[in-house]
Amino acid sequence: MLRTISGFDRIGEENAFAVLARATALAAQGKDIINLGIGQPDFKTPDHIVEAAIKALRDGHHGYTPATGLLAAREAVVRRTLTTTGVEVSPENVMIVPGGKVTMFAAILIFGEPGAEILYPDPGFPIYRSMIEFTGAKPIPVPIREENGFAFSAEETLALITPKTRLLILNSPANPTGGVTPKAEIEKLVKGLEAHPHVAIMSDEIYDVMTYDGEEHCSLLSFPEIRDRLIILNGWSKTWAMTGWRMGWSIWPDQLYDKVRKLAVNCWSCVNAPSQLAGIAAIDGPQDDVIKMCKAFDNRRKIVVDGLNSLPGISCATPKGAFYAFPNVKETGWPAKQLAAALLDEAGVALIGGPDFGILGEGYIRLSYANSEENIVRAIERIEKFLTK
């Protein structure tokens, strides 16, 4: 019997990939599956980005790059950050990483250890809790409530901080709920954090361009008083339909940057050069496809909300960001994960049960509307047929 460290017994996973595997297996058996489970735009990566990667390969850009990323790529992130937030950052604080998860992994690994506490949103992206438990730190869920518009409460969050708290994880626009936390609430949180200078903050802003109904994303970068302990997570995956490219960026305070650089050297070495050059083209090139994609998500969002609210036993708050709906299914009488499993096996609709995103996810399911309007309508019809049979 091989002996491994105890941390690997605590590590979890992201069940969206298990649902994807199950849906793929059913489709291979000839079943018609509509996948509204995986959080992945159904649009192609824009042509000019693809061409930039092809050109990079043909031009011989096949070698190692700096562990922190190409300077040109980091400078592109600086330009993009200035455009979207009005805040100027240094390329010496930007890290190019192979996907957004790497930033979570690094931040939690830096601060997590037995005896430490890390606050994270619940319901929230499952890797937050998984990584916290892996490090031996105590995961402290920050409740994300439907009655609060799926925004976090500054008062409730601040009340959870103790002398053992090392890191606070925030996410807006949010996965899985689609919630967007208002600027006034973020301001209240930042003000309260002045009393807790020992707490670092990681703000997951991967869905920053995807807001609706006049909502605006408020970046934590807008608050200079916390910049010396703030980590920003962002990337190319969602905005430019580049999930499989594994391209992320993060912005780190001076005191943490070299720690992450050393982690990169020891773990992933660097991000491949052609993808970084494609990432520059994404940021600096035309944004027409991004605008088109976000408009399509907005249209689909309305179809999803109207459709779900017409179903027996289901109610759906209108998501204000990202491309997820998080309908309440308590009145159906089904436990959420059992309902999601039954809808996949019997109705051919892949969804994710709310408990996969945390304790407070019970009674909800996550539906991704990063799929065509036609498929969304067909899925709603199948769910209705299932619930009324």
MITI-656393 format. One record per residue (C-alpha): y, x, z; residue in one letter. Coordinates in Angstrom, 1 decimal. Each point is the difference from the previous one (the first is absolute). Example, Ala and Ser with C-alpha at 12.3 -4.5 7.8 and 13.67 -1.06 7.14 Angstrom:
BEGIN
<site v="-4.5" u="12.3" w="7.8" aa="a"/>
<site v="3.4" u="1.4" w="-0.7" aa="s"/>
//
This chain:
BEGIN
<site v="0.0" u="0.0" w="0.0" aa="m"/>
<site v="3.4" u="1.4" w="-1.0" aa="l"/>
<site v="2.7" u="-0.1" w="2.6" aa="r"/>
<site v="3.5" u="-1.0" w="-1.2" aa="t"/>
<site v="3.2" u="-0.4" w="2.0" aa="i"/>
<site v="0.5" u="-3.3" w="1.7" aa="s"/>
<site v="3.1" u="-0.8" w="-2.0" aa="g"/>
<site v="-2.1" u="-0.8" w="-3.1" aa="f"/>
<site v="-1.7" u="-2.8" w="2.0" aa="d"/>
<site v="3.4" u="-1.6" w="0.5" aa="r"/>
<site v="1.3" u="0.2" w="-3.5" aa="i"/>
<site v="0.2" u="-3.2" w="-2.0" aa="g"/>
<site v="0.7" u="-0.9" w="-3.6" aa="e"/>
<site v="2.0" u="-2.2" w="-2.3" aa="e"/>
<site v="-2.1" u="-3.1" w="-0.7" aa="n"/>
<site v="1.9" u="-0.7" w="-3.2" aa="a"/>
<site v="-2.2" u="2.7" w="-1.6" aa="f"/>
<site v="-3.2" u="-1.6" w="1.3" aa="a"/>
<site v="1.1" u="-3.4" w="-1.4" aa="v"/>
<site v="0.9" u="1.7" w="-3.3" aa="l"/>
<site v="-3.5" u="1.6" w="-0.1" aa="a"/>
<site v="-1.6" u="-3.4" w="0.7" aa="r"/>
<site v="2.1" u="-1.7" w="-2.6" aa="a"/>
<site v="-0.9" u="2.7" w="-2.6" aa="t"/>
<site v="-3.7" u="-0.4" w="0.8" aa="a"/>
<site v="0.2" u="-3.7" w="-0.5" aa="l"/>
<site v="1.9" u="0.4" w="-3.2" aa="a"/>
<site v="-2.7" u="2.4" w="-1.2" aa="a"/>
<site v="-2.6" u="-2.7" w="0.6" aa="q"/>
<site v="1.9" u="-2.2" w="-2.5" aa="g"/>
<site v="2.1" u="-2.1" w="2.5" aa="k"/>
<site v="3.6" u="-0.9" w="-0.8" aa="d"/>
<site v="2.0" u="1.6" w="2.9" aa="i"/>
<site v="3.7" u="-0.3" w="0.5" aa="i"/>
<site v="1.2" u="2.9" w="2.1" aa="n"/>
<site v="2.9" u="-0.8" w="2.2" aa="l"/>
<site v="-1.1" u="2.4" w="2.6" aa="g"/>
<site v="1.1" u="3.5" w="-1.0" aa="i"/>
<site v="3.6" u="1.0" w="0.4" aa="g"/>
<site v="0.5" u="1.4" w="-3.5" aa="q"/>
<site v="2.4" u="-1.0" w="-2.8" aa="p"/>
<site v="-1.8" u="-1.4" w="-3.0" aa="d"/>
<site v="2.6" u="1.6" w="-2.3" aa="f"/>
<site v="-0.5" u="3.2" w="-1.9" aa="k"/>
<site v="1.8" u="3.2" w="1.0" aa="t"/>
<site v="3.2" u="0.0" w="-2.2" aa="p"/>
<site v="-0.6" u="2.0" w="-3.3" aa="d"/>
<site v="2.7" u="2.6" w="0.6" aa="h"/>
<site v="-1.7" u="1.0" w="3.3" aa="i"/>
<site v="-3.4" u="0.3" w="-1.7" aa="v"/>
<site v="1.5" u="2.0" w="-2.8" aa="e"/>
<site v="1.7" u="2.4" w="2.5" aa="a"/>
<site v="-3.4" u="0.7" w="1.5" aa="a"/>
<site v="-1.6" u="0.6" w="-3.4" aa="i"/>
<site v="2.8" u="2.3" w="-1.0" aa="k"/>
<site v="-0.3" u="2.0" w="3.2" aa="a"/>
<site v="-3.7" u="0.5" w="-0.6" aa="l"/>
<site v="0.6" u="1.1" w="-3.6" aa="r"/>
<site v="2.7" u="2.3" w="1.1" aa="d"/>
<site v="-2.4" u="1.8" w="2.3" aa="g"/>
<site v="1.1" u="-1.4" w="3.4" aa="h"/>
<site v="-3.4" u="0.3" w="1.5" aa="h"/>
<site v="0.4" u="2.4" w="2.9" aa="g"/>
<site v="0.8" u="-0.1" w="3.7" aa="y"/>
<site v="3.4" u="-1.2" w="1.2" aa="t"/>
<site v="1.7" u="0.6" w="3.3" aa="p"/>
<site v="-1.7" u="-1.8" w="2.9" aa="a"/>
<site v="3.2" u="-2.1" w="0.6" aa="t"/>
<site v="0.2" u="-1.0" w="-3.7" aa="g"/>
<site v="1.9" u="1.2" w="-3.0" aa="l"/>
<site v="3.7" u="0.5" w="0.8" aa="l"/>
<site v="0.9" u="-2.1" w="-3.0" aa="a"/>
<site v="-2.2" u="-2.9" w="1.3" aa="a"/>
<site v="1.6" u="0.3" w="3.5" aa="r"/>
<site v="3.4" u="0.0" w="-1.6" aa="e"/>
<site v="-0.9" u="-3.2" w="-1.9" aa="a"/>
<site v="-0.9" u="-1.6" w="3.3" aa="v"/>
<site v="3.3" u="1.0" w="1.4" aa="v"/>
<site v="1.8" u="-1.7" w="-3.0" aa="r"/>
<site v="-2.1" u="-3.1" w="0.4" aa="r"/>
<site v="0.6" u="-0.2" w="3.7" aa="t"/>
<site v="3.8" u="0.3" w="-0.5" aa="l"/>
<site v="-0.1" u="-2.8" w="-2.6" aa="t"/>
<site v="-2.1" u="-2.4" w="2.1" aa="t"/>
<site v="1.4" u="0.7" w="3.5" aa="t"/>
<site v="3.3" u="1.8" w="-0.5" aa="g"/>
<site v="-1.3" u="2.8" w="2.2" aa="v"/>
<site v="-0.1" u="3.6" w="-1.1" aa="e"/>
<site v="-3.0" u="2.0" w="1.2" aa="v"/>
<site v="-0.9" u="3.6" w="-0.7" aa="s"/>
<site v="-2.9" u="0.9" w="-2.2" aa="p"/>
<site v="-1.1" u="2.3" w="2.8" aa="e"/>
<site v="-0.9" u="-3.1" w="2.0" aa="n"/>
<site v="-2.0" u="-1.7" w="-2.8" aa="v"/>
<site v="-3.7" u="0.4" w="-0.3" aa="m"/>
<site v="-2.0" u="-1.0" w="-3.1" aa="i"/>
<site v="-3.4" u="-1.2" w="1.1" aa="v"/>
<site v="-3.2" u="-1.5" w="-1.7" aa="p"/>
<site v="0.7" u="-3.6" w="0.9" aa="g"/>
<site v="1.8" u="-1.9" w="2.8" aa="g"/>
<site v="-3.0" u="0.1" w="2.3" aa="k"/>
<site v="0.5" u="3.8" w="0.4" aa="v"/>
<site v="3.3" u="-0.5" w="1.7" aa="t"/>
<site v="-1.6" u="-2.4" w="2.5" aa="m"/>
<site v="-2.8" u="2.4" w="0.5" aa="f"/>
<site v="2.3" u="2.9" w="0.7" aa="a"/>
<site v="2.5" u="-1.8" w="2.2" aa="a"/>
<site v="-2.7" u="-1.6" w="2.2" aa="i"/>
<site v="-2.0" u="3.3" w="0.1" aa="l"/>
<site v="3.2" u="1.8" w="1.2" aa="i"/>
<site v="0.6" u="-2.4" w="2.9" aa="f"/>
<site v="-3.4" u="-1.4" w="0.8" aa="g"/>
<site v="-2.1" u="1.4" w="2.8" aa="e"/>
<site v="-1.8" u="-1.4" w="3.1" aa="p"/>
<site v="2.5" u="-1.3" w="2.5" aa="g"/>
<site v="2.6" u="-0.7" w="-2.7" aa="a"/>
<site v="1.0" u="-3.5" w="-1.2" aa="e"/>
<site v="1.0" u="-1.0" w="-3.5" aa="i"/>
<site v="1.6" u="-3.3" w="-0.9" aa="l"/>
<site v="-1.0" u="-1.6" w="-3.3" aa="y"/>
<site v="0.5" u="-3.5" w="-1.6" aa="p"/>
<site v="-2.7" u="-2.6" w="0.4" aa="d"/>
<site v="-0.8" u="-1.5" w="-2.4" aa="p"/>
<site v="0.6" u="3.2" w="-1.9" aa="g"/>
<site v="-1.5" u="2.5" w="-2.4" aa="f"/>
<site v="-3.4" u="0.7" w="1.5" aa="p"/>
<site v="0.2" u="3.8" w="-0.3" aa="i"/>
<site v="2.7" u="0.1" w="2.6" aa="y"/>
<site v="-2.4" u="-1.0" w="2.8" aa="r"/>
<site v="-2.9" u="1.8" w="-1.5" aa="s"/>
<site v="1.8" u="3.4" w="0.0" aa="m"/>
<site v="1.4" u="-0.6" w="3.5" aa="i"/>
<site v="-3.4" u="-0.6" w="1.4" aa="e"/>
<site v="-1.4" u="3.0" w="-1.9" aa="f"/>
<site v="2.5" u="2.3" w="1.8" aa="t"/>
<site v="-1.0" u="-1.4" w="3.4" aa="g"/>
<site v="3.5" u="-1.5" w="0.6" aa="a"/>
<site v="0.3" u="-3.6" w="1.3" aa="k"/>
<site v="1.0" u="-2.5" w="-2.7" aa="p"/>
<site v="2.7" u="-2.4" w="1.3" aa="i"/>
<site v="0.4" u="-3.0" w="-2.4" aa="p"/>
<site v="3.5" u="-1.3" w="-0.7" aa="v"/>
<site v="-0.4" u="-3.7" w="-0.6" aa="p"/>
<site v="1.1" u="-1.2" w="-3.5" aa="i"/>
<site v="0.3" u="-3.8" w="0.4" aa="r"/>
<site v="0.2" u="-2.8" w="-2.6" aa="e"/>
<site v="2.6" u="-1.8" w="2.1" aa="e"/>
<site v="2.2" u="3.0" w="-0.3" aa="n"/>
<site v="-0.2" u="0.1" w="-3.8" aa="g"/>
<site v="-2.6" u="2.8" w="0.3" aa="f"/>
<site v="2.8" u="2.3" w="1.0" aa="a"/>
<site v="-0.4" u="2.3" w="3.0" aa="f"/>
<site v="2.0" u="-0.9" w="3.1" aa="s"/>
<site v="2.2" u="2.9" w="1.3" aa="a"/>
<site v="-0.1" u="-1.3" w="3.5" aa="e"/>
<site v="-3.8" u="-0.4" w="0.0" aa="e"/>
<site v="-0.5" u="3.4" w="-1.6" aa="t"/>
<site v="2.3" u="1.8" w="2.5" aa="l"/>
<site v="-1.8" u="-1.6" w="2.9" aa="a"/>
<site v="-3.2" u="1.7" w="-1.0" aa="l"/>
<site v="1.4" u="3.5" w="0.2" aa="i"/>
<site v="-1.2" u="2.1" w="3.0" aa="t"/>
<site v="0.4" u="3.7" w="0.9" aa="p"/>
<site v="-3.4" u="0.5" w="-1.8" aa="k"/>
<site v="1.3" u="-1.4" w="-3.3" aa="t"/>
<site v="0.2" u="2.8" w="-2.6" aa="r"/>
<site v="0.4" u="-1.9" w="-3.3" aa="l"/>
<site v="1.2" u="-3.4" w="-1.2" aa="l"/>
<site v="-1.2" u="-1.2" w="-3.4" aa="i"/>
<site v="2.1" u="-2.6" w="-1.9" aa="l"/>
<site v="-0.6" u="-1.7" w="-3.3" aa="n"/>
<site v="2.4" u="-2.1" w="-2.0" aa="s"/>
<site v="-0.5" u="-1.5" w="-2.5" aa="p"/>
<site v="-3.4" u="-0.5" w="1.6" aa="a"/>
<site v="-3.6" u="0.1" w="-0.9" aa="n"/>
<site v="-1.9" u="-2.4" w="0.5" aa="p"/>
<site v="2.6" u="-2.7" w="0.9" aa="t"/>
<site v="2.8" u="0.5" w="-2.6" aa="g"/>
<site v="2.5" u="-0.1" w="2.9" aa="g"/>
<site v="3.4" u="1.7" w="-0.2" aa="v"/>
<site v="1.7" u="0.9" w="3.2" aa="t"/>
<site v="3.8" u="-0.8" w="-0.1" aa="p"/>
<site v="2.5" u="2.8" w="0.3" aa="k"/>
<site v="1.4" u="-1.5" w="3.3" aa="a"/>
<site v="-3.4" u="0.3" w="1.6" aa="e"/>
<site v="-0.4" u="3.6" w="-1.2" aa="i"/>
<site v="3.4" u="0.8" w="1.4" aa="e"/>
<site v="-1.0" u="-1.4" w="3.4" aa="k"/>
<site v="-3.2" u="2.0" w="0.0" aa="l"/>
<site v="1.8" u="3.3" w="-0.9" aa="v"/>
<site v="2.6" u="-0.7" w="2.8" aa="k"/>
<site v="-2.9" u="-0.5" w="2.4" aa="g"/>
<site v="-1.7" u="3.2" w="-1.1" aa="l"/>
<site v="3.0" u="2.0" w="1.3" aa="e"/>
<site v="-1.6" u="-0.5" w="3.5" aa="a"/>
<site v="-3.3" u="1.5" w="-1.3" aa="h"/>
<site v="0.8" u="3.4" w="-1.6" aa="p"/>
<site v="-3.7" u="1.1" w="0.5" aa="h"/>
<site v="-1.2" u="-2.5" w="-2.6" aa="v"/>
<site v="-0.3" u="1.0" w="-3.7" aa="a"/>
<site v="0.2" u="-2.8" w="-2.7" aa="i"/>
<site v="-2.0" u="-0.3" w="-3.2" aa="m"/>
<site v="1.4" u="-2.5" w="-2.4" aa="s"/>
<site v="-2.4" u="-1.1" w="-2.7" aa="d"/>
<site v="2.4" u="-1.1" w="-2.8" aa="e"/>
<site v="-2.5" u="0.1" w="-3.0" aa="i"/>
<site v="1.1" u="-3.6" w="-1.1" aa="y"/>
<site v="3.7" u="0.7" w="0.3" aa="d"/>
<site v="1.0" u="-1.4" w="-3.5" aa="v"/>
<site v="-2.1" u="-3.2" w="0.4" aa="m"/>
<site v="2.2" u="-2.5" w="1.8" aa="t"/>
<site v="0.8" u="-3.6" w="-0.9" aa="y"/>
<site v="2.4" u="-2.9" w="0.7" aa="d"/>
<site v="2.9" u="2.3" w="0.5" aa="g"/>
<site v="-1.6" u="2.1" w="2.7" aa="e"/>
<site v="0.9" u="3.6" w="0.0" aa="e"/>
<site v="-2.1" u="2.9" w="1.2" aa="h"/>
<site v="1.5" u="1.9" w="2.9" aa="c"/>
<site v="-1.2" u="3.6" w="0.1" aa="s"/>
<site v="-0.2" u="1.7" w="3.4" aa="l"/>
<site v="1.7" u="2.9" w="-1.8" aa="l"/>
<site v="3.2" u="-2.0" w="0.4" aa="s"/>
<site v="0.2" u="0.9" w="3.7" aa="f"/>
<site v="1.0" u="3.7" w="0.5" aa="p"/>
<site v="-0.5" u="-0.3" w="3.8" aa="e"/>
<site v="-3.8" u="0.1" w="-0.5" aa="i"/>
<site v="-0.3" u="2.3" w="-3.0" aa="r"/>
<site v="-1.1" u="2.9" w="2.1" aa="d"/>
<site v="-3.2" u="-1.9" w="0.9" aa="r"/>
<site v="-0.5" u="-2.2" w="-3.0" aa="l"/>
<site v="-2.8" u="0.2" w="-2.6" aa="i"/>
<site v="0.3" u="-2.0" w="-3.2" aa="i"/>
<site v="-3.1" u="-1.0" w="-2.0" aa="l"/>
<site v="0.5" u="-0.9" w="-3.6" aa="n"/>
<site v="-1.5" u="0.7" w="-3.4" aa="g"/>
<site v="-0.6" u="-0.9" w="-3.6" aa="w"/>
<site v="-3.1" u="-2.2" w="0.4" aa="s"/>
<site v="1.4" u="-3.5" w="0.2" aa="k"/>
<site v="3.5" u="0.3" w="-1.6" aa="t"/>
<site v="-1.3" u="1.6" w="-3.3" aa="w"/>
<site v="-3.6" u="-1.4" w="0.0" aa="a"/>
<site v="-1.4" u="3.5" w="0.7" aa="m"/>
<site v="-2.5" u="-0.8" w="2.8" aa="t"/>
<site v="-2.8" u="2.1" w="-1.5" aa="g"/>
<site v="2.3" u="3.0" w="-0.7" aa="w"/>
<site v="0.0" u="0.7" w="3.8" aa="r"/>
<site v="3.7" u="0.9" w="0.2" aa="m"/>
<site v="2.1" u="-0.4" w="3.1" aa="g"/>
<site v="3.0" u="1.6" w="1.6" aa="w"/>
<site v="1.2" u="0.2" w="3.5" aa="s"/>
<site v="3.2" u="1.1" w="1.7" aa="i"/>
<site v="-0.3" u="2.0" w="3.3" aa="w"/>
<site v="2.4" u="1.2" w="2.6" aa="p"/>
<site v="0.5" u="3.8" w="0.2" aa="d"/>
<site v="-2.1" u="0.4" w="3.2" aa="q"/>
<site v="-3.1" u="-1.5" w="-1.7" aa="l"/>
<site v="0.2" u="1.2" w="-3.6" aa="y"/>
<site v="-1.7" u="3.3" w="0.4" aa="d"/>
<site v="-2.8" u="-1.6" w="1.9" aa="k"/>
<site v="-0.8" u="-2.3" w="-2.9" aa="v"/>
<site v="0.4" u="2.9" w="-2.4" aa="r"/>
<site v="-2.7" u="1.9" w="1.9" aa="k"/>
<site v="-2.2" u="-3.1" w="0.0" aa="l"/>
<site v="0.4" u="-0.2" w="-3.8" aa="a"/>
<site v="-1.0" u="3.7" w="-0.4" aa="v"/>
<site v="-3.1" u="-0.6" w="2.1" aa="n"/>
<site v="-1.0" u="-3.4" w="-1.5" aa="c"/>
<site v="1.1" u="-1.0" w="-3.5" aa="w"/>
<site v="1.7" u="3.2" w="-1.1" aa="s"/>
<site v="2.4" u="-1.8" w="-2.4" aa="c"/>
<site v="0.4" u="-3.0" w="-2.2" aa="v"/>
<site v="-1.0" u="0.6" w="-3.6" aa="n"/>
<site v="2.9" u="1.0" w="-2.2" aa="a"/>
<site v="-0.3" u="-2.5" w="-2.9" aa="p"/>
<site v="0.2" u="-2.9" w="2.5" aa="s"/>
<site v="3.1" u="1.5" w="1.6" aa="q"/>
<site v="1.7" u="0.4" w="-3.4" aa="l"/>
<site v="-1.0" u="-3.6" w="-0.8" aa="a"/>
<site v="1.5" u="-1.0" w="3.4" aa="g"/>
<site v="3.3" u="1.6" w="-1.0" aa="i"/>
<site v="0.0" u="-2.0" w="-3.3" aa="a"/>
<site v="-0.7" u="-3.2" w="2.1" aa="a"/>
<site v="3.1" u="0.6" w="2.2" aa="i"/>
<site v="2.4" u="1.2" w="-2.7" aa="d"/>
<site v="-1.2" u="-2.1" w="-2.9" aa="g"/>
<site v="0.7" u="-3.6" w="-0.9" aa="p"/>
<site v="-0.7" u="-2.6" w="2.7" aa="q"/>
<site v="-0.5" u="-2.9" w="-2.3" aa="d"/>
<site v="-3.7" u="-0.3" w="0.7" aa="d"/>
<site v="0.6" u="0.1" w="3.8" aa="v"/>
<site v="2.5" u="-2.9" w="-0.3" aa="i"/>
<site v="-2.3" u="-1.9" w="-2.2" aa="k"/>
<site v="-2.9" u="0.4" w="2.4" aa="m"/>
<site v="2.0" u="-1.1" w="3.0" aa="c"/>
<site v="1.2" u="-3.1" w="-1.8" aa="k"/>
<site v="-3.6" u="-0.8" w="-0.9" aa="a"/>
<site v="-1.0" u="0.4" w="3.7" aa="f"/>
<site v="2.8" u="-2.3" w="1.0" aa="d"/>
<site v="-1.2" u="-2.7" w="-2.5" aa="n"/>
<site v="-3.6" u="0.4" w="1.2" aa="r"/>
<site v="1.1" u="-0.2" w="3.6" aa="r"/>
<site v="1.5" u="-3.4" w="-0.5" aa="k"/>
<site v="-3.2" u="-1.2" w="-1.7" aa="i"/>
<site v="-2.1" u="1.4" w="2.8" aa="v"/>
<site v="2.1" u="-1.6" w="2.8" aa="v"/>
<site v="0.1" u="-3.4" w="-1.7" aa="d"/>
<site v="-3.7" u="0.1" w="-0.8" aa="g"/>
<site v="-1.1" u="1.1" w="3.5" aa="l"/>
<site v="2.1" u="-2.6" w="1.7" aa="n"/>
<site v="-1.6" u="-2.7" w="-2.1" aa="s"/>
<site v="-3.5" u="0.8" w="1.3" aa="l"/>
<site v="-1.6" u="-1.8" w="2.9" aa="p"/>
<site v="0.1" u="1.9" w="3.3" aa="g"/>
<site v="2.2" u="2.8" w="-1.4" aa="i"/>
<site v="3.7" u="0.7" w="0.5" aa="s"/>
<site v="1.8" u="3.0" w="-1.4" aa="c"/>
<site v="3.3" u="1.4" w="1.2" aa="a"/>
<site v="2.1" u="1.4" w="-2.9" aa="t"/>
<site v="-0.3" u="3.8" w="-0.2" aa="p"/>
<site v="3.3" u="1.8" w="-0.4" aa="k"/>
<site v="-1.4" u="3.3" w="-1.3" aa="g"/>
<site v="-2.9" u="2.1" w="-1.4" aa="a"/>
<site v="-2.6" u="-2.0" w="-2.0" aa="f"/>
<site v="-2.1" u="-1.7" w="2.7" aa="y"/>
<site v="-0.2" u="-3.5" w="1.5" aa="a"/>
<site v="-1.5" u="-0.4" w="3.4" aa="f"/>
<site v="-0.9" u="-3.7" w="0.2" aa="p"/>
<site v="-1.0" u="-1.7" w="3.3" aa="n"/>
<site v="-3.5" u="-1.4" w="-0.3" aa="v"/>
<site v="-0.6" u="-1.1" w="3.6" aa="k"/>
<site v="-0.1" u="-3.7" w="-0.9" aa="e"/>
<site v="-2.9" u="0.6" w="-2.4" aa="t"/>
<site v="-2.3" u="0.5" w="3.0" aa="g"/>
<site v="-1.3" u="3.3" w="-1.5" aa="w"/>
<site v="0.2" u="3.4" w="1.7" aa="p"/>
<site v="2.2" u="2.0" w="-2.4" aa="a"/>
<site v="-2.6" u="2.7" w="-1.0" aa="k"/>
<site v="-2.7" u="-2.5" w="-0.5" aa="q"/>
<site v="2.2" u="-2.1" w="-2.2" aa="l"/>
<site v="1.0" u="3.1" w="-2.1" aa="a"/>
<site v="-3.7" u="0.9" w="-0.4" aa="a"/>
<site v="-1.0" u="-3.5" w="-1.0" aa="a"/>
<site v="2.8" u="-0.3" w="-2.5" aa="l"/>
<site v="-1.2" u="3.2" w="-1.7" aa="l"/>
<site v="-3.7" u="-0.8" w="0.0" aa="d"/>
<site v="0.3" u="-3.8" w="-0.8" aa="e"/>
<site v="3.4" u="-0.4" w="-1.8" aa="a"/>
<site v="0.4" u="3.4" w="-1.6" aa="g"/>
<site v="3.3" u="0.7" w="1.6" aa="v"/>
<site v="0.5" u="3.4" w="1.7" aa="a"/>
<site v="2.4" u="-0.1" w="3.0" aa="l"/>
<site v="0.2" u="2.0" w="3.3" aa="i"/>
<site v="-0.5" u="-1.6" w="3.4" aa="g"/>
<site v="2.9" u="0.4" w="2.4" aa="g"/>
<site v="-2.0" u="1.7" w="2.8" aa="p"/>
<site v="-0.4" u="3.0" w="-2.3" aa="d"/>
<site v="3.7" u="0.6" w="0.6" aa="f"/>
<site v="-0.1" u="-0.4" w="3.8" aa="g"/>
<site v="-0.8" u="-2.2" w="2.9" aa="i"/>
<site v="2.9" u="-2.4" w="-0.8" aa="l"/>
<site v="-1.3" u="-0.4" w="-3.5" aa="g"/>
<site v="-2.5" u="-2.6" w="1.1" aa="e"/>
<site v="0.8" u="-3.3" w="-1.6" aa="g"/>
<site v="1.5" u="1.6" w="-3.1" aa="y"/>
<site v="-1.2" u="1.4" w="-3.3" aa="i"/>
<site v="1.8" u="2.4" w="-2.3" aa="r"/>
<site v="0.5" u="-0.8" w="-3.6" aa="l"/>
<site v="1.5" u="2.5" w="-2.5" aa="s"/>
<site v="2.0" u="-1.5" w="-2.8" aa="y"/>
<site v="-0.2" u="3.2" w="-2.0" aa="a"/>
<site v="-2.1" u="-1.9" w="-2.5" aa="n"/>
<site v="0.9" u="-2.2" w="-3.0" aa="s"/>
<site v="1.5" u="-3.5" w="0.4" aa="e"/>
<site v="-3.0" u="-1.4" w="-1.8" aa="e"/>
<site v="-2.4" u="1.6" w="2.5" aa="n"/>
<site v="2.0" u="-1.1" w="3.0" aa="i"/>
<site v="0.0" u="-3.6" w="-1.2" aa="v"/>
<site v="-3.8" u="0.2" w="-0.7" aa="r"/>
<site v="-0.5" u="1.5" w="3.5" aa="a"/>
<site v="2.0" u="-2.8" w="1.7" aa="i"/>
<site v="-2.1" u="-2.6" w="-1.9" aa="e"/>
<site v="-3.2" u="1.7" w="1.2" aa="r"/>
<site v="1.1" u="0.2" w="3.6" aa="i"/>
<site v="0.9" u="-3.7" w="-0.1" aa="e"/>
<site v="-3.4" u="-0.9" w="-1.5" aa="k"/>
<site v="-1.7" u="2.0" w="2.7" aa="f"/>
<site v="2.0" u="-1.6" w="2.9" aa="l"/>
<site v="-0.6" u="-3.5" w="-1.2" aa="t"/>
<site v="-3.6" u="0.2" w="-1.0" aa="k"/>
//
